[in-house]
């Protein structure tokens, strides 16, 4: 009998674990690729983002600004940290049903080390207390776009990206959430596991191609740039489904970006 030292056994187990995690990652990539390239997708929204943004979008927030140029759609939130009036949210005028695929080019133009960008997927009002299903009917209540109004009064999936904690130079992350937050519960209950901490870093001035897909069972978010690719996945098969609503882009105060070649597909 050959004795295998305990240390060698531990190393072997670690190697096997890393190998299994790699297989899971490869499987996710295969599933995502098949979904992305499915021929059943219909293009239902397209904006190159170089011309008048008001034709296809609406803006929540009295301080945030949107301007078009050859570079794309420049979305600038207000400069004052912790001032809710300085948030901004861009919404598609159209609403979308079924499975959704969203693609766009994103360039971060700020140098912030806190606060987040958010992609809202299929948002509607929770239909309680005047918050009608069609969110355009209560846009006046979002002139000061406090985040609480959204996570308490809307049905929506939420993906945080180009995201930092609210402490200076805190860690970056990518997270998914399901609104609304139940009454008398902490905001954390909206979070869909896993949280991808210290992953998904977006460099200032660099363009990333974003692809997000929502089906009945999974939510995907993929970022691609000259530095490589990162793919994030959440199982939503046991979460109350959302089948229709608008697409939104939130920038918290102090966050600035350029968006281009925005496309939405459904099936």
C-alpha positions in Angstrom: 0.0 0.0 0.0 1.3 3.4 -0.9 0.5 6.1 1.7 -0.8 9.4 0.2 0.0 12.3 2.5 -3.0 14.3 3.8 -1.7 17.5 2.1 -1.8 15.8 -1.3 -5.4 14.6 -0.7 -6.4 18.2 0.1 -4.7 19.5 -3.1 -6.4 16.8 -5.1 -9.8 17.8 -3.7 -9.2 21.5 -4.5 -8.2 20.6 -8.1 -11.4 18.6 -8.5 -13.5 21.4 -7.1 -12.0 23.9 -9.4 -12.5 21.6 -12.4 -16.2 21.1 -11.5 -16.7 24.8 -11.2 -15.1 25.3 -14.6 -17.5 22.7 -16.1 -20.5 24.6 -14.6 -19.2 27.8 -16.1 -18.8 26.2 -19.5 -22.3 24.8 -19.3 -23.7 28.3 -18.5 -21.9 29.7 -21.5 -23.3 27.0 -23.7 -26.9 27.6 -22.5 -26.4 31.4 -22.8 -25.0 31.1 -26.4 -27.9 28.9 -27.5 -30.5 31.3 -26.0 -28.7 34.4 -27.5 -28.6 32.9 -31.0 -32.1 31.4 -30.9 -33.8 32.2 -34.3 -37.2 32.8 -32.6 -36.2 36.2 -31.2 -38.0 39.1 -32.8 -36.5 42.6 -32.8 -39.1 44.8 -31.1 -37.1 47.9 -30.2 -34.0 49.5 -31.7 -32.3 52.8 -31.0 -28.8 53.7 -32.4 -28.9 56.4 -29.7 -27.4 59.2 -31.8 -30.7 61.0 -32.5 -33.5 62.6 -30.5 -33.8 60.4 -27.4 -37.3 61.7 -26.5 -38.9 59.7 -29.4 -38.3 56.4 -27.6 -37.5 57.2 -24.0 -38.8 59.1 -21.0 -36.8 60.4 -18.1 -37.4 60.3 -14.3 -35.6 63.0 -12.4 -35.5 66.8 -12.7 -31.7 67.1 -12.4 -30.5 64.3 -14.6 -29.9 65.1 -18.3 -29.8 63.2 -21.6 -28.1 64.4 -24.8 -27.4 62.7 -28.1 -24.2 62.9 -30.2 -22.4 60.7 -32.7 -21.0 58.8 -29.7 -24.4 57.8 -28.4 -26.8 58.8 -25.7 -25.0 60.7 -22.9 -26.9 60.1 -19.6 -25.7 62.3 -16.8 -27.1 62.1 -13.3 -26.9 64.9 -10.7 -23.6 65.5 -8.9 -24.8 65.6 -5.3 -24.3 62.4 -3.4 -27.2 61.4 -1.1 -29.6 63.8 -2.8 -32.4 61.7 -4.2 -33.3 64.5 -6.7 -30.0 63.8 -8.4 -30.8 60.2 -9.4 -32.0 59.5 -13.0 -34.0 56.8 -14.7 -34.5 56.4 -18.4 -37.5 54.3 -19.5 -38.5 52.9 -22.8 -41.9 54.3 -24.0 -42.8 50.8 -25.2 -43.7 47.8 -22.9 -42.5 44.3 -23.7 -43.9 40.8 -23.1 -42.6 37.3 -22.8 -38.9 36.3 -22.8 -36.6 39.3 -23.3 -33.1 39.8 -24.8 -31.5 43.2 -24.3 -28.3 44.3 -26.0 -26.4 47.6 -25.9 -23.0 49.3 -25.8 -22.2 50.9 -22.5 -19.3 53.3 -21.7 -18.8 54.5 -18.2 -17.8 58.2 -18.2 -17.6 58.9 -14.5 -14.8 58.0 -12.1 -17.0 57.2 -9.1 -16.0 54.7 -6.5 -19.5 54.3 -5.0 -23.1 54.1 -6.2 -24.6 51.9 -8.9 -26.1 51.6 -12.4 -29.2 49.4 -12.7 -30.9 47.7 -15.6 -34.7 47.3 -14.8 -36.4 44.5 -16.7 -40.2 44.5 -17.4 -41.3 47.1 -14.8 -44.9 47.7 -13.9 -46.7 49.3 -11.0 -47.7 47.1 -8.1 -51.4 48.3 -8.6 -51.8 49.3 -5.0 -52.5 52.8 -3.6 -52.5 54.6 -7.0 -49.4 52.9 -8.4 -51.0 51.8 -11.6 -49.7 48.9 -13.7 -48.7 51.4 -16.4 -45.9 53.3 -14.8 -46.2 56.2 -17.2 -49.5 57.1 -15.4 -47.6 58.0 -12.2 -44.4 59.4 -13.6 -45.1 62.7 -11.6 -44.5 60.7 -8.4 -41.0 60.0 -9.7 -39.8 63.5 -10.5 -37.6 62.9 -7.4 -36.6 59.3 -8.3 -35.9 58.0 -4.8 -34.9 54.3 -5.1 -37.5 53.4 -2.4 -40.4 54.4 -4.8 -39.2 51.8 -7.3 -38.4 48.8 -5.1 -41.5 49.3 -3.0 -44.0 50.2 -5.7 -42.9 48.2 -8.8 -42.9 44.7 -10.1 -39.5 44.4 -11.9 -36.3 42.5 -12.2 -33.2 44.6 -11.3 -29.6 44.0 -12.2 -26.9 46.2 -10.5 -23.8 46.6 -12.6 -20.9 49.0 -12.8 -21.8 49.0 -9.1 -20.0 49.9 -5.9 -21.0 49.9 -2.3 -21.9 53.2 -0.7 -18.6 53.6 1.2 -15.7 55.3 -0.6 -13.6 52.8 -2.6 -15.8 49.9 -1.5 -15.9 46.6 -3.5 -17.6 46.3 -6.8 -20.3 43.7 -7.7 -23.1 42.4 -9.9 -26.4 41.6 -8.3 -30.0 40.7 -9.3 -33.2 41.6 -7.4 -36.9 41.0 -7.7 -39.3 43.9 -6.8 -41.4 44.8 -4.8 -39.9 44.5 -1.4 -42.5 43.0 1.0 -43.7 45.5 3.6 -41.8 45.5 6.9 -38.9 43.5 5.3 -35.3 44.7 4.8 -34.2 45.5 1.2 -31.9 42.5 1.2 -34.9 40.2 0.8 -35.2 41.4 -2.8 -31.8 39.9 -3.7 -31.6 36.8 -5.9 -28.6 34.6 -5.1 -25.8 34.5 -5.9 -24.2 38.0 -5.4 -21.2 38.3 -7.6 -18.9 40.2 -5.3 -15.6 41.6 -6.6 -16.7 40.6 -10.1 -17.8 42.6 -13.1 -15.6 45.7 -12.9 -16.2 48.4 -15.6 -13.3 50.6 -16.4 -14.0 54.3 -17.1 -13.8 55.3 -20.7 -13.9 51.7 -22.0 -16.9 50.4 -24.1 -18.6 47.2 -23.0 -21.2 45.2 -25.0 -24.0 44.2 -22.6 -26.4 41.3 -23.3 -29.1 40.5 -20.7 -31.6 37.7 -21.2 -34.6 36.9 -19.1 -36.6 33.7 -19.6 -39.1 32.0 -17.3 -36.3 30.1 -15.5 -33.1 32.2 -15.8 -31.7 35.7 -15.8 -28.4 36.3 -17.6 -26.1 39.3 -17.8 -23.0 39.3 -20.0 -20.3 42.0 -20.4 -17.8 41.9 -23.2 -14.9 44.2 -23.9 -11.3 44.1 -25.2 -10.3 42.8 -21.7 -12.5 39.7 -22.1 -15.9 38.3 -21.1 -17.8 37.8 -17.9 -21.1 36.0 -17.6 -23.5 36.1 -14.7 -26.5 33.9 -14.1 -29.4 33.6 -11.7 -32.0 30.9 -11.3 -35.5 32.5 -11.2 -37.5 29.3 -11.7 -38.9 29.5 -8.2 -39.4 33.3 -8.1 -42.8 34.8 -8.9 -42.6 35.5 -12.7 -42.8 38.8 -14.5 -44.1 38.7 -18.1 -44.5 42.3 -19.2 -43.3 45.8 -18.6 -40.9 48.6 -19.6 -37.1 48.5 -19.7 -35.3 51.1 -17.6 -31.8 52.4 -17.0 -31.1 53.9 -13.6 -28.0 55.9 -12.7 -27.6 56.9 -9.1 -26.4 60.3 -8.2 -22.8 61.0 -9.4 -22.9 58.3 -12.2 -22.5 59.2 -15.9 -22.5 57.0 -19.0 -22.9 56.7 -22.8 -25.3 54.2 -24.3 -25.4 53.1 -27.9 -27.0 50.5 -30.3 -29.8 49.6 -27.9 -31.8 46.6 -29.0 -34.6 44.6 -27.4 -35.9 41.3 -28.6 -38.8 39.2 -27.4 -40.4 35.8 -28.1 
